[in-house]
Amino acid sequence: MAAQASDPGNPGLRGRLIGYLADVTFARGVLWCYLLWYLVVVGRHFDASPGLWLTSLGLSVIIGYALLLNAGFRLGQRLDRAARWQAFRFFLMPFCVSSFAAVVKGRGFVLVFSPDWREVALPALVCGLFLGALAAANRMQRRHRARDLAAGLASLQL
């Protein structure tokens, strides 16, 4: 494992994670924050009722398939990696929306916000920490690229 970390061609898990976070676009960052908000709120108000989750799953299949058709996907079409993630999100979003609505029903939520400020602060903090990690990864990757560029220029001058 130590050999992998020192191999410049293999950045290891930490390097890949920093690279992924640094490459997250604004739009993907927003989607990640949506998911984090969902996980925190649903985790705090979890309801183990099978009916709730089966209904959400059924809606996810119906709506997800409609979204695939709307986006121009064809049945049996081979998808590249990016298209597979997009297709997955077409099914994940309706599942999250329907299960979120069912879990918070009758709890006084306005849109996605709990009436208790602490229950708003927690997912906001988690999202803020995630956005901070994105910014830190971006700075680390920019420094790394600048260092590589300087080393490359220095080797040309020799």
Protein Blocks (a to p, Z undefined) as FASTA:
>chain_A
ZZmmmmmklnbjmlmmmmmmmmpcfklmmmmmmmmmmmmmmmmmgcfbfklmmmmmmmmm
mmmmmmmmmnopaehiacdfklmmmmmmmmmmmmmmmmmmmmmgonlpahjacfblklmm
mmmmmmmmmmmmmmmmmmmmmmmmmmmmmmmmmmmmZZ
